[in-house]
Amino acid sequence: MKRKKIDMALVVGAQKLHSGRKFMYNEIDKTHKKYFGKDGFYKKQFLHKRNCPLCHSKQKNILFKKRGGLYNKCINCNLVYLSPVFKDVELSKYYQNLHDAQSKVTKNESYFYRNIYTEGLRAIEKFKKKGELLDIGCSSGFFLDIAKERGWNTFGIEPGKKEAKLAKKNHIIFDQDIKNLNKNIKFDVITMWDVIEHIKDGNKALQDMRKKLNKNGLIFFQTPNIYSLAARIMQEKCNVFDGIEHVNLYDKDTMEILAKRNKFKIVYYKTVISEIPVTANYLDYQNPYFGNNKNNKKIFNIIDEKTLHNNFLGYKMQTVLKKL
């Protein structure tokens, strides 16, 4: 059976896709500007410096500044991370009062989100068919809706008040961190869709999730791939670098380090979303997201979607971890 399209930019083009998201980008810019100091960085009162959050090494290369944030690459393990980074209390306030633009984007692009969410569920169901599923950062609950349709018992965690209210209509939603849930509540699968990159201490996050998993439980991540072709070519021009929310950025190798350190095994890995149209725009000296390069199916007429994903160069990666 032929899989349905999950890469919206390849279907409609980068310009049409990102023009439809312009309202979200405006909300992001408006929110971020509240934190800027006169030097173009975020105000020092909100920040603290840190070593590599994965291996704790002090050795790093400074990459670039993006929207007030400074990205670094660990010399020891290659994790890319923000430092200085927002203090925990400030980051918590930021998310609690965040706009709900992402839930509107999901609704507007529901066909493609349904397809990619289904792709993720198929990956999970290679190892576990049904059970208790918790989605951390569940937004308005669209992924949980699809999981429920496929027979899963659905739960979510969502700090955003507006989005949590929407998700509670169809699912059991918690407004607290996973480590604070009742000790008797456990799950067969925990999912994070574009969330792990927002968490400052990935090791601690996996330890907390591990405690809430049943025997042989699974964790599913979809997260940006820092070694995607788009990120490596465009670097600071790439939307994966947002300067405040994407505090840690992984690739397959750093994800494997994260898994092993916390007694998990990667049992499934693939990349999704090519960003071919965006990259083609950039290489044509156009705005990557709003340009209109006509050759948006291949890069240099050589690299197509299949070739890109066969080499794990997709913009995002989907990974399933099994509890050992």
Secondary structure, 3 states (H helix, E strand, C coil): CCCCCCCHHHHHCHHHHHHCCHHHHHHHHHHHHCCECCCCCECHHHEECCCCCCCCCCCEEEEEEECCEEEEEECCCCCEEECCEECHHHHHHHHHCCCCHHHHHHHHCHHHHHHHHHHHHHHHCCCCCCCEEEEECCCCCHHHHHHHHCCCEEEEECCCHHHHHHHCCCCEEECCCHHHCCCCCCEEEEEEECCHHHCCCHHHHHHHHHHCEEEEEEEEEEEEECCCHHHHHHHHHCCCCCCCCCCEEECHHHHHHHHHHCCEEEEEEEEECCCHHHHHHHHCCCCCCCCCCCCCCCECCCECHHHHHHCCCCCEEEEEEEEC
